[in-house]
Amino acid sequence: MPEFKPLYINNFDDHGTPNLPPDVDPHNPFDLFSLFFTDDIIDKLVEWTNKHVELYPLDEDKENPRPWELIYKKELYAYLAVLIHMGITTEPAIEDYWKDLKTYGTLHVIKQYISVVRFQQLDRYFRASPPWPKSDKTPRSIFNRVDKLAEHLRLTCRKLYTPRTYLPYGPLSSALYIKKVCILQ
């Protein structure tokens, strides 16, 4: 078997330019987060999630139903922060993030901001697009739950970042150029 040789990529070129507003501190994570999750978007996410629970109420016939309380902005920020935290740290089970463990050298403090039960409720009912009424029998994809937010994030990325225009010469140059032109249009 031939020896593996990794592909060397001469990657000294600038990849693009961020177009941050002048009042945004590029070293402040919340400022950067707020560029994508504006107050308007957070308000819509809260409204859509609460509306979804109103249209599709919890099953009260279950043995131990968890009563729904309306979600507010502060709680949604906590939910999103937990999702980000979970993406950075790894635990075998969701509940482990609320335990007093120091697995992998991480002390989880998220229980100070949101309970595991509330997180699981929000995780079940969170919507990033307007909910559709029960009477609407149009077939839906799982992606319909996030399409409005995904479109907002895509447009925000295009506004806040300018990719470089220089493409290297080589066998993939034409394909990359065509792909770039299609994405930018």
Sequence and secondary structure as in RCSB ss.txt:
>XXXX:A:sequence
MPEFKPLYINNFDDHGTPNLPPDVDPHNPFDLFSLFFTDDIIDKLVEWTNKHVELYPLDEDKENPRPWELIYKKE
LYAYLAVLIHMGITTEPAIEDYWKDLKTYGTLHVIKQYISVVRFQQLDRYFRASPPWPKSDKTPRSIFNRVDKLA
EHLRLTCRKLYTPRTYLPYGPLSSALYIKKVCILQ
>XXXX:A:secstr
            S  EEE   TT  TT HHHHHHHHS HHHHHHHHHHHHHHHHHS   TTSSS        HHH
HHHHHHHHHHHHHS  SSGGGGGSS  GGG    GGGT  HHHHHHHHHH  SS    TT      GGGGTHHHH
HHHHHHHHHHEEE      STTHHHHHHHHHHHH 
